[in-house]
Amino acid sequence: MAQLKYLLLIVILIGSSLTFAAQPQVLLAKVYDESKHGDISEYLVSEKFDGVRAIWTGDKFITRRGNAINAPSWFTAPLPDVWLDGELWIARAQFSLVSGVVRTKHPRNSDWQAIRFQIFDMPDATLPFSTRYKNYQALVKQINKQHITAVKQHRFTSTAQLTEYFEDLTKQGAEGVMLHLANAKYKSGRSNTLLKLKPYLDAEAVVIAHLPGKGKYTGMLGALKVKTPHGQIFKIGTGFSNKQRQTPPAIGSTVTYGYHGLTKHGLPRFASFLRVREGH
């Protein structure tokens, strides 16, 4: 506990030198691209929450554009006099609801009781993100209030693990994932140290083969082998219902698939089946 108090004192002293203009200087994300952003193991990865970005200045909430957020006093009372960055969030796919509550000039307690402040950074220009993550975890634990939570970060050793995490979250309705360079010190502005990965772009390709399934998909489709109009060949193994795996799109048919960017080999990243193009 003594170490935590000492840590908070240091953060408060550093935070006291931070000033807030009409629009605060915050860290902004770029789009993740496997061909440009190197080793996945260098990043801490978390869910991207579809809420309202909120900066706690030490005495009030403001948006990233500097607009005041009128939260009830009971909601902000447990927060310390330090700069925190996070998301005001209700649930997945509920952005419109939380946005409406946050924009209200005269907050209603009944509305705010559904909101959580999901902290994802405790800005400090002297510390790497891996340490800042530990700091905000410790702070949230000390606050010990249900409506103030710490966004959990994960480490992965391969893009395959990132893919599995990304697909699992987005299937549950998540907006996407965030990748934060673990050794990066805090710096405002749009930066490669913070990356976002969201679904999805879409495109079409022609089915050229059916690949057999394994395990629970034995006797059914495992993946489609497809060819793009530019001659690129790759596999689509996710996005199918069991019925579609039992009766897959015909060879020669054109399918629409979703993807997010390109791999370092120029192939669609996280390709997932969407539908068969009508008329084919």
TATABEL-V644537 format. One record per backbone hydrogen bond with DSSP energy under -1.0 kcal/mol. CO is the residue of the C=O (numbers start at 1). NH is the residue of the N-H. E is the energy in kcal/mol with one decimal. If there is no record, write none. Layout:
# TATABEL-V644537
{{CO,NH,E} {CO,NH,E}}
This chain:
# TATABEL-V644537
{{1,5,-2.4} {2,6,-2.2} {3,7,-2.4} {4,8,-2.8} {5,9,-2.1} {6,10,-2.0} {7,11,-2.4} {8,12,-2.5} {9,13,-2.3} {10,14,-2.4} {11,15,-3.4} {12,16,-1.7} {14,17,-1.5} {15,18,-1.6} {24,26,-1.1} {26,189,-2.8} {28,191,-2.2} {30,196,-2.6} {33,36,-2.0} {33,37,-1.9} {39,42,-1.7} {40,43,-2.1} {42,182,-2.5} {44,180,-3.0} {45,154,-2.4} {46,178,-2.9} {49,51,-1.8} {52,88,-2.9} {54,86,-1.8} {55,62,-2.0} {56,84,-2.2} {60,57,-2.7} {61,69,-2.1} {62,55,-3.0} {63,66,-2.0} {67,63,-2.5} {69,71,-1.5} {72,76,-1.5} {73,77,-2.1} {76,79,-1.8} {80,82,-1.9} {84,56,-2.7} {85,120,-2.3} {85,121,-1.6} {86,54,-2.7} {87,118,-3.3} {88,52,-2.4} {89,116,-2.6} {91,94,-1.4} {94,98,-2.2} {95,99,-2.9} {96,100,-2.0} {97,101,-1.8} {98,102,-2.6} {99,103,-1.8} {101,104,-1.1} {108,112,-2.0} {109,113,-1.6} {111,114,-1.3} {112,115,-1.4} {116,89,-2.5} {117,149,-2.2} {118,87,-1.9} {119,151,-2.9} {121,85,-2.5} {124,127,-1.5} {124,186,-1.0} {128,132,-2.1} {129,133,-2.8} {130,134,-1.3} {131,135,-2.2} {132,136,-2.6} {133,137,-2.0} {134,138,-2.3} {135,139,-2.3} {136,140,-2.4} {137,141,-2.2} {138,142,-2.0} {139,143,-2.6} {140,144,-2.6} {145,148,-1.6} {147,117,-3.3} {149,119,-2.9} {154,45,-3.0} {158,162,-1.7} {159,163,-2.8} {160,164,-2.2} {161,165,-2.3} {162,166,-3.0} {163,167,-2.9} {164,168,-2.2} {165,169,-2.2} {166,170,-2.5} {167,171,-1.9} {169,174,-2.3} {170,173,-1.3} {176,48,-2.8} {177,197,-2.8} {178,46,-2.2} {179,195,-3.0} {180,44,-2.9} {181,184,-1.5} {182,130,-2.7} {184,129,-1.3} {189,28,-2.3} {191,194,-1.2} {193,181,-3.0} {194,30,-2.4} {195,179,-2.9} {196,32,-2.7} {197,177,-2.7} {201,259,-2.8} {203,257,-2.7} {205,255,-2.8} {206,227,-2.2} {207,252,-2.6} {209,225,-2.6} {211,222,-3.4} {211,223,-1.7} {214,217,-2.2} {215,218,-1.8} {217,220,-2.3} {220,213,-2.6} {223,211,-3.0} {224,236,-2.6} {225,208,-3.2} {225,209,-1.5} {226,234,-1.8} {227,206,-2.8} {228,231,-2.2} {232,228,-2.6} {234,226,-2.8} {236,224,-2.7} {238,273,-3.0} {241,245,-1.9} {242,246,-1.8} {243,247,-1.9} {245,221,-2.0} {250,253,-2.2} {253,207,-2.8} {254,277,-3.0} {255,205,-2.0} {256,274,-2.5} {256,275,-1.5} {257,203,-2.1} {258,272,-2.3} {259,201,-4.5} {261,269,-2.6} {263,266,-2.2} {267,263,-3.0} {269,260,-2.8} {272,258,-3.0} {275,256,-3.2} {277,280,-1.6}}
